[in-house]
Amino acid sequence: MTTGCRMTLSSQFTNATFNPPYVLFSANQTIDEQRKDTVVNIEATGVFVWNMATYALRDAVNASSEQYPPGTDEFAAAGLEKKKATLSDTPMVKASPVQFECRYYTTLRLPGNAPMGSVDIVIGRVEAIHIADEVIDKNGMLDVPRIQPIARCGYYQYTTVKDVFEMKPPATIEQGLEGRVGKAKL
């Protein structure tokens, strides 16, 4: 494990399931065909914090993608303050409105063309969720348009979420799943 403080402020992520919740993110290998220290540290420690990447944090998201040498404090390099996690010594991005404390589950390594084509997909089980009060709407749900999470589209293009809509699968009510929303066991 390298020293230094690594963070996961990734625009390339998704939730994988909800009961229990899992999250995954991807990290390309470095220009010298090495695995990123963030991935190596997660595998060594067994824990990580996923921090929601937002439009307000876009410059820090970009800075955090830099291929820093081992021992670099990525929070300092990106100009971000740390916030103490509740379940581990892994710090969280204070300015991120949503953080998931995760227990490492597995890494799927996808081979690609050198130098940076190979990618690690890191999956973790969410064990604690932190949401800033100011991004919860009057119905107790995330105010996603207010948060403006960012997502990588490809090339150097990103997008933000500014509009949301709801679509329930046709069988949700018939199978009794509607009542599961918001009932995940961490």
Buried (B, 14 or more C-beta within 10 A) or exposed (E): EBEBBBBBBBBBBEEBEBEEBBBBBBBBBBEEEEBBBBBBBBBEBEBBBBBBBBBBBBEBBBBBBEBBEEEBBBBEBBEBEBBEBEEBEBBBBBBBBBBBBBBBBEBEEEEEEEEBEBBBBBBBBBBBEBBBEEBBEEEEEBBBEEBBBBBBEEEEEBEBBEEEEEEEEEEBEEEEEEEEEEEEEE
